[in-house]
Amino acid sequence: MSRPVMIPIEKIIENVDKLPSLPTSVGKVIEVANNLKASPNDLSNVIKVDPVLTAKVLKLINSAYFSMPDQVTNLNRAIILLGVNTIKNLAISTAVVGQFSKTRHPLFDMDKYWKHCMAVAVISKQIAAHMKVDRRFLEEYFIAGLLHDIGEIVIIELFPEKLDEIMARITQAGQTSEEAEREVLGATHAEIGGALGKHWKISDNLISVIEEHHDPNIVGDFAQIVLTVHVANIIANQKSIGMPGGNVVPPAPEIIEKLGLDEAVTTEILSHLDEELNKAAAFLKSAGG
């Protein structure tokens, strides 16, 4: 197989930076939510300026994903019930899913892609719950799993003509997706997705997950959420849920130990997976997917 002419990383980032930014209202939501002094009312005032975002956030809150006992029609009440951080992540989700909802390529099964991402999102959140992560931050794990492979869609958006060669290297030469992307593009979907996250100015922990979810040696402030998504991604791949990406080498024992997982916990998580995936599908549909 001939060696392709790689695209310089600077050119890739330049192309990523030409993609539309997140809606102004979503950028303001992120800014307000990251301000520790901000109140639920501050966040509500920012969201209310954008009727479309308001409608989508309320639709998400009332979807099967959250299973609220009563319909929530008041944004302030929604923020109090779910918390500022969760509302921020819902706003990011609607923007991201909406941004790429029309992306298509004959060699790429978008339904399987989102099913895989939803599985990683669900498993990540369940691992986080098992680790007793503060409930205010559980949705961060879900969103991290949902967005971990966003770079794959960026590749289709920016370099659709390169996908044939990438897929050929995976299916015919037996390369991993990362190896094929590196040889054809000069960068992996993780690096390209990370560039998009920076362009969109989403939170550093989500960017770290997108960039490092294939790295079992990650350390630092965001290691726990990155490793959680790393393990969730492997589990989803092992179970062939959706469109697996990367290899299916089992997680390193030290990572399993660090996350407090064992076979019984993993079995318990998988026993509820179909039910949780159905709820996540409602989440994705409400977000615009």
MARDO-944059 format. One record per residue (C-alpha): residue number from 0; residue in one letter; x negated, z, y negated. Coordinates in Angstrom, 3 decimals, m for minus. Last residue first. Layout:
<site><i>NUM</i><aa>A</aa><east>X</east><up>Z</up><north>Y</north></site>
...
# end
This chain:
<site><i>288</i><aa>G</aa><east>29.710</east><up>16.642</up><north>m13.620</north></site>
<site><i>287</i><aa>G</aa><east>31.349</east><up>17.818</up><north>m16.827</north></site>
<site><i>286</i><aa>A</aa><east>30.711</east><up>21.544</up><north>m16.839</north></site>
<site><i>285</i><aa>S</aa><east>34.125</east><up>22.081</up><north>m15.245</north></site>
<site><i>284</i><aa>K</aa><east>33.155</east><up>19.851</up><north>m12.336</north></site>
<site><i>283</i><aa>L</aa><east>29.856</east><up>21.684</up><north>m11.944</north></site>
<site><i>282</i><aa>F</aa><east>31.525</east><up>25.095</up><north>m11.898</north></site>
<site><i>281</i><aa>A</aa><east>34.178</east><up>23.905</up><north>m9.451</north></site>
<site><i>280</i><aa>A</aa><east>31.365</east><up>22.627</up><north>m7.219</north></site>
<site><i>279</i><aa>A</aa><east>29.749</east><up>26.052</up><north>m7.575</north></site>
<site><i>278</i><aa>K</aa><east>32.888</east><up>27.674</up><north>m6.186</north></site>
<site><i>277</i><aa>N</aa><east>32.829</east><up>25.322</up><north>m3.210</north></site>
<site><i>276</i><aa>L</aa><east>29.114</east><up>26.023</up><north>m2.797</north></site>
<site><i>275</i><aa>E</aa><east>29.855</east><up>29.746</up><north>m2.702</north></site>
<site><i>274</i><aa>E</aa><east>32.285</east><up>29.317</up><north>0.207</north></site>
<site><i>273</i><aa>D</aa><east>29.877</east><up>27.055</up><north>2.064</north></site>
<site><i>272</i><aa>L</aa><east>26.982</east><up>29.484</up><north>1.469</north></site>
<site><i>271</i><aa>H</aa><east>28.632</east><up>32.696</up><north>2.614</north></site>
<site><i>270</i><aa>S</aa><east>26.961</east><up>32.821</up><north>6.054</north></site>
<site><i>269</i><aa>L</aa><east>23.761</east><up>31.429</up><north>4.503</north></site>
<site><i>268</i><aa>I</aa><east>23.240</east><up>34.541</up><north>2.390</north></site>
<site><i>267</i><aa>E</aa><east>23.883</east><up>36.841</up><north>5.365</north></site>
<site><i>266</i><aa>T</aa><east>21.450</east><up>34.869</up><north>7.525</north></site>
<site><i>265</i><aa>T</aa><east>18.807</east><up>35.121</up><north>4.784</north></site>
<site><i>264</i><aa>V</aa><east>19.358</east><up>38.878</up><north>4.534</north></site>
<site><i>263</i><aa>A</aa><east>19.067</east><up>39.325</up><north>8.308</north></site>
<site><i>262</i><aa>E</aa><east>15.959</east><up>37.142</up><north>8.516</north></site>
<site><i>261</i><aa>D</aa><east>14.131</east><up>39.153</up><north>5.882</north></site>
<site><i>260</i><aa>L</aa><east>13.934</east><up>39.162</up><north>2.097</north></site>
<site><i>259</i><aa>G</aa><east>12.535</east><up>41.757</up><north>m0.260</north></site>
<site><i>258</i><aa>L</aa><east>11.394</east><up>39.192</up><north>m2.799</north></site>
<site><i>257</i><aa>K</aa><east>7.758</east><up>40.264</up><north>m2.452</north></site>
<site><i>256</i><aa>E</aa><east>8.092</east><up>40.315</up><north>1.338</north></site>
<site><i>255</i><aa>I</aa><east>9.374</east><up>36.741</up><north>1.439</north></site>
<site><i>254</i><aa>I</aa><east>6.550</east><up>35.744</up><north>m0.914</north></site>
<site><i>253</i><aa>E</aa><east>3.958</east><up>37.495</up><north>1.282</north></site>
<site><i>252</i><aa>P</aa><east>5.355</east><up>35.728</up><north>4.361</north></site>
<site><i>251</i><aa>A</aa><east>4.728</east><up>32.282</up><north>2.786</north></site>
<site><i>250</i><aa>P</aa><east>7.917</east><up>30.233</up><north>2.535</north></site>
<site><i>249</i><aa>P</aa><east>8.469</east><up>27.827</up><north>5.443</north></site>
<site><i>248</i><aa>V</aa><east>7.033</east><up>24.298</up><north>5.062</north></site>
<site><i>247</i><aa>V</aa><east>10.001</east><up>22.041</up><north>4.378</north></site>
<site><i>246</i><aa>N</aa><east>8.332</east><up>19.471</up><north>2.162</north></site>
<site><i>245</i><aa>G</aa><east>9.425</east><up>18.157</up><north>m1.217</north></site>
<site><i>244</i><aa>G</aa><east>12.968</east><up>17.236</up><north>m2.203</north></site>
<site><i>243</i><aa>P</aa><east>16.097</east><up>17.533</up><north>m0.113</north></site>
<site><i>242</i><aa>M</aa><east>19.110</east><up>15.415</up><north>m1.092</north></site>
<site><i>241</i><aa>G</aa><east>22.237</east><up>17.366</up><north>m0.273</north></site>
<site><i>240</i><aa>I</aa><east>21.767</east><up>20.335</up><north>2.003</north></site>
<site><i>239</i><aa>S</aa><east>19.194</east><up>19.532</up><north>4.670</north></site>
<site><i>238</i><aa>K</aa><east>19.244</east><up>23.148</up><north>5.967</north></site>
<site><i>237</i><aa>Q</aa><east>15.460</east><up>23.339</up><north>5.725</north></site>
<site><i>236</i><aa>N</aa><east>15.638</east><up>21.727</up><north>2.287</north></site>
<site><i>235</i><aa>A</aa><east>18.181</east><up>24.285</up><north>1.040</north></site>
<site><i>234</i><aa>I</aa><east>15.995</east><up>27.101</up><north>2.406</north></site>
<site><i>233</i><aa>I</aa><east>12.900</east><up>25.583</up><north>0.766</north></site>
<site><i>232</i><aa>N</aa><east>14.671</east><up>25.295</up><north>m2.589</north></site>
<site><i>231</i><aa>A</aa><east>15.901</east><up>28.890</up><north>m2.362</north></site>
<site><i>230</i><aa>V</aa><east>12.321</east><up>30.025</up><north>m1.689</north></site>
<site><i>229</i><aa>H</aa><east>10.924</east><up>28.236</up><north>m4.761</north></site>
<site><i>228</i><aa>V</aa><east>13.971</east><up>29.300</up><north>m6.811</north></site>
<site><i>227</i><aa>T</aa><east>13.191</east><up>32.949</up><north>m6.061</north></site>
<site><i>226</i><aa>L</aa><east>9.479</east><up>32.334</up><north>m6.582</north></site>
<site><i>225</i><aa>V</aa><east>10.146</east><up>30.995</up><north>m10.093</north></site>
<site><i>224</i><aa>I</aa><east>12.523</east><up>33.877</up><north>m10.925</north></site>
<site><i>223</i><aa>Q</aa><east>10.006</east><up>36.489</up><north>m9.801</north></site>
<site><i>222</i><aa>A</aa><east>6.915</east><up>34.798</up><north>m11.248</north></site>
<site><i>221</i><aa>F</aa><east>8.312</east><up>34.603</up><north>m14.780</north></site>
<site><i>220</i><aa>D</aa><east>6.041</east><up>37.154</up><north>m16.455</north></site>
<site><i>219</i><aa>G</aa><east>2.883</east><up>36.097</up><north>m14.621</north></site>
<site><i>218</i><aa>V</aa><east>1.931</east><up>34.698</up><north>m11.235</north></site>
<site><i>217</i><aa>I</aa><east>2.695</east><up>31.451</up><north>m9.405</north></site>
<site><i>216</i><aa>N</aa><east>0.930</east><up>31.000</up><north>m6.068</north></site>
<site><i>215</i><aa>P</aa><east>3.891</east><up>29.467</up><north>m4.215</north></site>
<site><i>214</i><aa>D</aa><east>3.905</east><up>26.464</up><north>m6.580</north></site>
<site><i>213</i><aa>H</aa><east>6.771</east><up>24.013</up><north>m5.929</north></site>
<site><i>212</i><aa>H</aa><east>9.048</east><up>25.730</up><north>m8.461</north></site>
<site><i>211</i><aa>E</aa><east>6.332</east><up>25.563</up><north>m11.132</north></site>
<site><i>210</i><aa>E</aa><east>7.476</east><up>23.154</up><north>m13.842</north></site>
<site><i>209</i><aa>I</aa><east>11.261</east><up>23.573</up><north>m13.619</north></site>
<site><i>208</i><aa>V</aa><east>10.959</east><up>27.321</up><north>m13.014</north></site>
<site><i>207</i><aa>S</aa><east>8.540</east><up>27.726</up><north>m15.944</north></site>
<site><i>206</i><aa>I</aa><east>10.881</east><up>25.794</up><north>m18.227</north></site>
<site><i>205</i><aa>L</aa><east>13.715</east><up>28.110</up><north>m17.192</north></site>
<site><i>204</i><aa>N</aa><east>11.574</east><up>31.179</up><north>m17.959</north></site>
<site><i>203</i><aa>D</aa><east>10.493</east><up>29.757</up><north>m21.310</north></site>
<site><i>202</i><aa>S</aa><east>14.052</east><up>29.378</up><north>m22.578</north></site>
<site><i>201</i><aa>I</aa><east>15.359</east><up>25.950</up><north>m23.583</north></site>
<site><i>200</i><aa>K</aa><east>13.680</east><up>24.155</up><north>m26.473</north></site>
<site><i>199</i><aa>W</aa><east>15.197</east><up>20.758</up><north>m25.553</north></site>
<site><i>198</i><aa>H</aa><east>11.849</east><up>18.988</up><north>m25.883</north></site>
<site><i>197</i><aa>K</aa><east>10.245</east><up>21.894</up><north>m24.017</north></site>
<site><i>196</i><aa>G</aa><east>12.756</east><up>21.547</up><north>m21.185</north></site>
<site><i>195</i><aa>L</aa><east>12.201</east><up>17.784</up><north>m21.137</north></site>
<site><i>194</i><aa>A</aa><east>8.442</east><up>18.262</up><north>m20.776</north></site>
<site><i>193</i><aa>G</aa><east>9.116</east><up>20.680</up><north>m17.927</north></site>
<site><i>192</i><aa>G</aa><east>11.250</east><up>18.055</up><north>m16.217</north></site>
<site><i>191</i><aa>I</aa><east>8.360</east><up>15.594</up><north>m16.454</north></site>
<site><i>190</i><aa>E</aa><east>5.955</east><up>18.141</up><north>m14.987</north></site>
<site><i>189</i><aa>A</aa><east>8.328</east><up>19.020</up><north>m12.148</north></site>
<site><i>188</i><aa>H</aa><east>9.219</east><up>15.357</up><north>m11.557</north></site>
<site><i>187</i><aa>T</aa><east>5.531</east><up>14.730</up><north>m10.964</north></site>
<site><i>186</i><aa>A</aa><east>3.041</east><up>12.954</up><north>m13.219</north></site>
<site><i>185</i><aa>G</aa><east>0.766</east><up>9.901</up><north>m13.041</north></site>
<site><i>184</i><aa>L</aa><east>3.761</east><up>7.653</up><north>m12.506</north></site>
<site><i>183</i><aa>V</aa><east>3.132</east><up>5.887</up><north>m9.194</north></site>
<site><i>182</i><aa>E</aa><east>0.470</east><up>8.104</up><north>m7.629</north></site>
<site><i>181</i><aa>R</aa><east>1.813</east><up>11.392</up><north>m9.000</north></site>
<site><i>180</i><aa>E</aa><east>5.392</east><up>10.464</up><north>m8.152</north></site>
<site><i>179</i><aa>A</aa><east>4.453</east><up>9.624</up><north>m4.557</north></site>
<site><i>178</i><aa>E</aa><east>2.476</east><up>12.843</up><north>m4.077</north></site>
<site><i>177</i><aa>E</aa><east>5.253</east><up>14.968</up><north>m5.613</north></site>
<site><i>176</i><aa>S</aa><east>7.967</east><up>13.272</up><north>m3.531</north></site>
<site><i>175</i><aa>T</aa><east>5.952</east><up>14.017</up><north>m0.389</north></site>
<site><i>174</i><aa>Q</aa><east>4.224</east><up>11.053</up><north>1.213</north></site>
<site><i>173</i><aa>G</aa><east>5.290</east><up>9.673</up><north>4.567</north></site>
<site><i>172</i><aa>A</aa><east>3.949</east><up>6.178</up><north>3.856</north></site>
<site><i>171</i><aa>Q</aa><east>7.216</east><up>4.375</up><north>4.601</north></site>
<site><i>170</i><aa>T</aa><east>9.946</east><up>6.768</up><north>3.399</north></site>
<site><i>169</i><aa>I</aa><east>8.121</east><up>8.649</up><north>0.637</north></site>
<site><i>168</i><aa>R</aa><east>5.898</east><up>5.791</up><north>m0.505</north></site>
<site><i>167</i><aa>A</aa><east>8.854</east><up>3.422</up><north>m0.458</north></site>
<site><i>166</i><aa>M</aa><east>10.933</east><up>5.872</up><north>m2.520</north></site>
<site><i>165</i><aa>I</aa><east>8.269</east><up>6.014</up><north>m5.247</north></site>
<site><i>164</i><aa>E</aa><east>7.891</east><up>2.224</up><north>m5.213</north></site>
<site><i>163</i><aa>D</aa><east>11.604</east><up>1.591</up><north>m5.623</north></site>
<site><i>162</i><aa>L</aa><east>11.892</east><up>4.374</up><north>m8.234</north></site>
<site><i>161</i><aa>K</aa><east>9.443</east><up>2.734</up><north>m10.625</north></site>
<site><i>160</i><aa>E</aa><east>11.960</east><up>0.307</up><north>m12.179</north></site>
<site><i>159</i><aa>P</aa><east>14.194</east><up>3.250</up><north>m13.129</north></site>
<site><i>158</i><aa>F</aa><east>11.440</east><up>4.693</up><north>m15.378</north></site>
<site><i>157</i><aa>L</aa><east>13.112</east><up>6.570</up><north>m18.241</north></site>
<site><i>156</i><aa>E</aa><east>16.570</east><up>7.534</up><north>m16.983</north></site>
<site><i>155</i><aa>I</aa><east>15.652</east><up>7.545</up><north>m13.290</north></site>
<site><i>154</i><aa>I</aa><east>12.536</east><up>9.628</up><north>m13.986</north></site>
<site><i>153</i><aa>V</aa><east>14.621</east><up>11.981</up><north>m16.141</north></site>
<site><i>152</i><aa>I</aa><east>16.996</east><up>12.431</up><north>m13.201</north></site>
<site><i>151</i><aa>E</aa><east>14.123</east><up>13.617</up><north>m11.008</north></site>
<site><i>150</i><aa>G</aa><east>12.859</east><up>15.874</up><north>m13.812</north></site>
<site><i>149</i><aa>I</aa><east>16.076</east><up>17.901</up><north>m13.563</north></site>
<site><i>148</i><aa>D</aa><east>14.845</east><up>19.260</up><north>m10.223</north></site>
<site><i>147</i><aa>H</aa><east>14.936</east><up>22.982</up><north>m11.112</north></site>
<site><i>146</i><aa>L</aa><east>18.032</east><up>22.693</up><north>m13.307</north></site>
<site><i>145</i><aa>L</aa><east>20.703</east><up>24.109</up><north>m10.982</north></site>
<site><i>144</i><aa>G</aa><east>18.304</east><up>26.650</up><north>m9.511</north></site>
<site><i>143</i><aa>A</aa><east>17.358</east><up>27.948</up><north>m12.948</north></site>
<site><i>142</i><aa>I</aa><east>21.048</east><up>27.956</up><north>m13.935</north></site>
<site><i>141</i><aa>F</aa><east>21.902</east><up>30.191</up><north>m10.960</north></site>
<site><i>140</i><aa>Y</aa><east>18.942</east><up>32.483</up><north>m11.603</north></site>
<site><i>139</i><aa>E</aa><east>19.893</east><up>32.858</up><north>m15.271</north></site>
<site><i>138</i><aa>E</aa><east>23.440</east><up>33.532</up><north>m14.093</north></site>
<site><i>137</i><aa>L</aa><east>22.207</east><up>36.761</up><north>m12.521</north></site>
<site><i>136</i><aa>F</aa><east>20.765</east><up>37.982</up><north>m15.839</north></site>
<site><i>135</i><aa>R</aa><east>23.540</east><up>40.237</up><north>m17.132</north></site>
<site><i>134</i><aa>R</aa><east>24.047</east><up>41.441</up><north>m13.545</north></site>
<site><i>133</i><aa>D</aa><east>20.632</east><up>43.177</up><north>m13.710</north></site>
<site><i>132</i><aa>V</aa><east>18.656</east><up>41.935</up><north>m10.699</north></site>
<site><i>131</i><aa>K</aa><east>19.518</east><up>43.990</up><north>m7.629</north></site>
<site><i>130</i><aa>M</aa><east>17.027</east><up>42.118</up><north>m5.401</north></site>
<site><i>129</i><aa>H</aa><east>20.010</east><up>41.129</up><north>m3.205</north></site>
<site><i>128</i><aa>A</aa><east>21.742</east><up>39.846</up><north>m6.355</north></site>
<site><i>127</i><aa>A</aa><east>18.660</east><up>37.777</up><north>m7.164</north></site>
<site><i>126</i><aa>I</aa><east>18.646</east><up>36.345</up><north>m3.628</north></site>
<site><i>125</i><aa>Q</aa><east>22.331</east><up>35.463</up><north>m4.073</north></site>
<site><i>124</i><aa>K</aa><east>21.648</east><up>33.811</up><north>m7.434</north></site>
<site><i>123</i><aa>S</aa><east>18.820</east><up>31.733</up><north>m5.986</north></site>
<site><i>122</i><aa>I</aa><east>20.965</east><up>30.727</up><north>m2.995</north></site>
<site><i>121</i><aa>V</aa><east>23.759</east><up>29.515</up><north>m5.283</north></site>
<site><i>120</i><aa>A</aa><east>21.432</east><up>27.581</up><north>m7.605</north></site>
<site><i>119</i><aa>V</aa><east>19.472</east><up>26.043</up><north>m4.708</north></site>
<site><i>118</i><aa>A</aa><east>22.762</east><up>24.941</up><north>m3.145</north></site>
<site><i>117</i><aa>M</aa><east>23.964</east><up>23.580</up><north>m6.475</north></site>
<site><i>116</i><aa>C</aa><east>20.759</east><up>21.573</up><north>m6.881</north></site>
<site><i>115</i><aa>H</aa><east>21.149</east><up>20.099</up><north>m3.394</north></site>
<site><i>114</i><aa>K</aa><east>24.784</east><up>19.215</up><north>m4.033</north></site>
<site><i>113</i><aa>W</aa><east>23.794</east><up>17.723</up><north>m7.390</north></site>
<site><i>112</i><aa>Y</aa><east>21.272</east><up>15.389</up><north>m5.732</north></site>
<site><i>111</i><aa>K</aa><east>23.646</east><up>14.536</up><north>m2.892</north></site>
<site><i>110</i><aa>D</aa><east>26.257</east><up>13.380</up><north>m5.399</north></site>
<site><i>109</i><aa>M</aa><east>23.620</east><up>11.492</up><north>m7.404</north></site>
<site><i>108</i><aa>D</aa><east>22.494</east><up>9.422</up><north>m4.423</north></site>
<site><i>107</i><aa>F</aa><east>19.451</east><up>7.564</up><north>m5.730</north></site>
<site><i>106</i><aa>L</aa><east>18.445</east><up>4.096</up><north>m4.539</north></site>
<site><i>105</i><aa>P</aa><east>21.248</east><up>2.273</up><north>m6.374</north></site>
<site><i>104</i><aa>H</aa><east>20.523</east><up>4.198</up><north>m9.609</north></site>
<site><i>103</i><aa>R</aa><east>23.002</east><up>6.114</up><north>m11.786</north></site>
<site><i>102</i><aa>T</aa><east>22.963</east><up>8.472</up><north>m14.782</north></site>
<site><i>101</i><aa>K</aa><east>26.497</east><up>8.923</up><north>m16.180</north></site>
<site><i>100</i><aa>S</aa><east>26.591</east><up>12.733</up><north>m15.913</north></site>
<site><i>99</i><aa>F</aa><east>23.083</east><up>13.036</up><north>m17.348</north></site>
<site><i>98</i><aa>Q</aa><east>23.713</east><up>14.509</up><north>m20.798</north></site>
<site><i>97</i><aa>G</aa><east>26.983</east><up>16.144</up><north>m19.761</north></site>
<site><i>96</i><aa>V</aa><east>25.260</east><up>18.082</up><north>m16.998</north></site>
<site><i>95</i><aa>V</aa><east>22.576</east><up>19.232</up><north>m19.422</north></site>
<site><i>94</i><aa>A</aa><east>24.924</east><up>20.102</up><north>m22.281</north></site>
<site><i>93</i><aa>T</aa><east>27.499</east><up>21.882</up><north>m20.123</north></site>
<site><i>92</i><aa>S</aa><east>24.763</east><up>23.834</up><north>m18.375</north></site>
<site><i>91</i><aa>I</aa><east>23.058</east><up>24.915</up><north>m21.613</north></site>
<site><i>90</i><aa>A</aa><east>26.367</east><up>26.265</up><north>m22.950</north></site>
<site><i>89</i><aa>L</aa><east>27.022</east><up>28.088</up><north>m19.675</north></site>
<site><i>88</i><aa>N</aa><east>23.533</east><up>29.569</up><north>m19.861</north></site>
<site><i>87</i><aa>K</aa><east>24.167</east><up>30.938</up><north>m23.345</north></site>
<site><i>86</i><aa>I</aa><east>27.496</east><up>32.367</up><north>m22.201</north></site>
<site><i>85</i><aa>T</aa><east>25.707</east><up>34.146</up><north>m19.359</north></site>
<site><i>84</i><aa>N</aa><east>23.116</east><up>35.621</up><north>m21.717</north></site>
<site><i>83</i><aa>V</aa><east>25.708</east><up>36.864</up><north>m24.201</north></site>
<site><i>82</i><aa>G</aa><east>27.697</east><up>38.785</up><north>m21.629</north></site>
<site><i>81</i><aa>L</aa><east>30.420</east><up>37.868</up><north>m19.155</north></site>
<site><i>80</i><aa>L</aa><east>33.350</east><up>40.062</up><north>m20.187</north></site>
<site><i>79</i><aa>I</aa><east>32.292</east><up>40.595</up><north>m23.821</north></site>
<site><i>78</i><aa>I</aa><east>31.535</east><up>36.886</up><north>m24.273</north></site>
<site><i>77</i><aa>A</aa><east>34.851</east><up>35.909</up><north>m22.702</north></site>
<site><i>76</i><aa>R</aa><east>36.706</east><up>38.392</up><north>m24.892</north></site>
<site><i>75</i><aa>N</aa><east>35.139</east><up>36.853</up><north>m27.991</north></site>
<site><i>74</i><aa>L</aa><east>36.069</east><up>33.361</up><north>m26.766</north></site>
<site><i>73</i><aa>N</aa><east>39.745</east><up>34.193</up><north>m26.283</north></site>
<site><i>72</i><aa>T</aa><east>41.663</east><up>32.186</up><north>m23.689</north></site>
<site><i>71</i><aa>V</aa><east>40.663</east><up>34.020</up><north>m20.518</north></site>
<site><i>70</i><aa>Q</aa><east>43.101</east><up>33.459</up><north>m17.665</north></site>
<site><i>69</i><aa>D</aa><east>43.618</east><up>36.543</up><north>m15.544</north></site>
<site><i>68</i><aa>P</aa><east>41.924</east><up>37.810</up><north>m12.369</north></site>
<site><i>67</i><aa>M</aa><east>38.742</east><up>35.818</up><north>m13.192</north></site>
<site><i>66</i><aa>S</aa><east>37.375</east><up>33.913</up><north>m10.214</north></site>
<site><i>65</i><aa>F</aa><east>34.021</east><up>33.148</up><north>m11.899</north></site>
<site><i>64</i><aa>Y</aa><east>33.278</east><up>29.967</up><north>m9.934</north></site>
<site><i>63</i><aa>A</aa><east>36.967</east><up>29.180</up><north>m9.447</north></site>
<site><i>62</i><aa>S</aa><east>37.053</east><up>27.988</up><north>m13.056</north></site>
<site><i>61</i><aa>N</aa><east>38.425</east><up>30.055</up><north>m15.940</north></site>
<site><i>60</i><aa>I</aa><east>35.017</east><up>30.824</up><north>m17.419</north></site>
<site><i>59</i><aa>L</aa><east>33.985</east><up>27.202</up><north>m17.000</north></site>
<site><i>58</i><aa>K</aa><east>37.071</east><up>25.943</up><north>m18.839</north></site>
<site><i>57</i><aa>L</aa><east>36.443</east><up>28.475</up><north>m21.625</north></site>
<site><i>56</i><aa>V</aa><east>32.873</east><up>27.211</up><north>m21.989</north></site>
<site><i>55</i><aa>K</aa><east>34.046</east><up>23.581</up><north>m21.921</north></site>
<site><i>54</i><aa>A</aa><east>36.749</east><up>24.120</up><north>m24.564</north></site>
<site><i>53</i><aa>T</aa><east>34.370</east><up>25.937</up><north>m26.910</north></site>
<site><i>52</i><aa>L</aa><east>31.710</east><up>23.256</up><north>m26.413</north></site>
<site><i>51</i><aa>V</aa><east>34.217</east><up>20.533</up><north>m27.342</north></site>
<site><i>50</i><aa>P</aa><east>35.508</east><up>22.530</up><north>m30.315</north></site>
<site><i>49</i><aa>D</aa><east>31.981</east><up>22.978</up><north>m31.763</north></site>
<site><i>48</i><aa>V</aa><east>32.075</east><up>25.421</up><north>m34.708</north></site>
<site><i>47</i><aa>K</aa><east>33.640</east><up>27.949</up><north>m32.353</north></site>
<site><i>46</i><aa>I</aa><east>30.358</east><up>28.236</up><north>m30.443</north></site>
<site><i>45</i><aa>V</aa><east>28.402</east><up>29.568</up><north>m33.438</north></site>
<site><i>44</i><aa>N</aa><east>31.103</east><up>32.065</up><north>m34.466</north></site>
<site><i>43</i><aa>S</aa><east>31.380</east><up>33.337</up><north>m30.884</north></site>
<site><i>42</i><aa>L</aa><east>27.649</east><up>34.000</up><north>m30.766</north></site>
<site><i>41</i><aa>D</aa><east>27.737</east><up>36.102</up><north>m33.924</north></site>
<site><i>40</i><aa>N</aa><east>30.859</east><up>37.907</up><north>m32.655</north></site>
<site><i>39</i><aa>P</aa><east>29.073</east><up>38.814</up><north>m29.424</north></site>
<site><i>38</i><aa>S</aa><east>26.428</east><up>40.499</up><north>m31.616</north></site>
<site><i>37</i><aa>A</aa><east>22.907</east><up>39.325</up><north>m32.414</north></site>
<site><i>36</i><aa>K</aa><east>20.171</east><up>41.946</up><north>m32.797</north></site>
<site><i>35</i><aa>L</aa><east>18.328</east><up>40.870</up><north>m29.646</north></site>
<site><i>34</i><aa>N</aa><east>18.098</east><up>37.308</up><north>m30.961</north></site>
<site><i>33</i><aa>N</aa><east>17.747</east><up>35.095</up><north>m27.881</north></site>
<site><i>32</i><aa>A</aa><east>21.511</east><up>34.541</up><north>m27.775</north></site>
<site><i>31</i><aa>V</aa><east>21.510</east><up>33.426</up><north>m31.427</north></site>
<site><i>30</i><aa>E</aa><east>18.781</east><up>30.814</up><north>m30.912</north></site>
<site><i>29</i><aa>I</aa><east>20.214</east><up>29.548</up><north>m27.613</north></site>
<site><i>28</i><aa>V</aa><east>23.680</east><up>29.213</up><north>m29.200</north></site>
<site><i>27</i><aa>K</aa><east>22.106</east><up>27.448</up><north>m32.190</north></site>
<site><i>26</i><aa>G</aa><east>20.504</east><up>24.873</up><north>m29.897</north></site>
<site><i>25</i><aa>V</aa><east>23.859</east><up>24.455</up><north>m28.142</north></site>
<site><i>24</i><aa>S</aa><east>25.574</east><up>23.800</up><north>m31.481</north></site>
<site><i>23</i><aa>T</aa><east>22.956</east><up>21.218</up><north>m32.455</north></site>
<site><i>22</i><aa>P</aa><east>23.652</east><up>19.232</up><north>m29.270</north></site>
<site><i>21</i><aa>L</aa><east>20.617</east><up>19.112</up><north>m26.975</north></site>
<site><i>20</i><aa>S</aa><east>18.132</east><up>16.500</up><north>m28.069</north></site>
<site><i>19</i><aa>P</aa><east>18.555</east><up>12.865</up><north>m27.095</north></site>
<site><i>18</i><aa>L</aa><east>15.681</east><up>11.341</up><north>m25.118</north></site>
<site><i>17</i><aa>K</aa><east>12.836</east><up>10.053</up><north>m27.290</north></site>
<site><i>16</i><aa>D</aa><east>10.749</east><up>13.150</up><north>m26.542</north></site>
<site><i>15</i><aa>V</aa><east>10.806</east><up>12.209</up><north>m22.866</north></site>
<site><i>14</i><aa>N</aa><east>9.325</east><up>8.807</up><north>m23.747</north></site>
<site><i>13</i><aa>E</aa><east>6.481</east><up>10.432</up><north>m25.710</north></site>
<site><i>12</i><aa>I</aa><east>5.934</east><up>12.852</up><north>m22.837</north></site>
<site><i>11</i><aa>I</aa><east>5.556</east><up>9.938</up><north>m20.425</north></site>
<site><i>10</i><aa>K</aa><east>3.245</east><up>8.093</up><north>m22.836</north></site>
<site><i>9</i><aa>E</aa><east>1.017</east><up>11.171</up><north>m23.173</north></site>
<site><i>8</i><aa>I</aa><east>0.975</east><up>11.478</up><north>m19.372</north></site>
<site><i>7</i><aa>P</aa><east>m0.541</east><up>7.977</up><north>m19.161</north></site>
<site><i>6</i><aa>I</aa><east>1.589</east><up>5.703</up><north>m16.925</north></site>
<site><i>5</i><aa>M</aa><east>m0.119</east><up>4.894</up><north>m13.650</north></site>
<site><i>4</i><aa>V</aa><east>m0.983</east><up>1.361</up><north>m12.597</north></site>
<site><i>3</i><aa>P</aa><east>m0.036</east><up>1.255</up><north>m8.939</north></site>
<site><i>2</i><aa>R</aa><east>m2.410</east><up>1.486</up><north>m5.935</north></site>
<site><i>1</i><aa>S</aa><east>m1.542</east><up>m1.081</up><north>m3.300</north></site>
<site><i>0</i><aa>M</aa><east>0.000</east><up>0.000</up><north>0.000</north></site>
# end
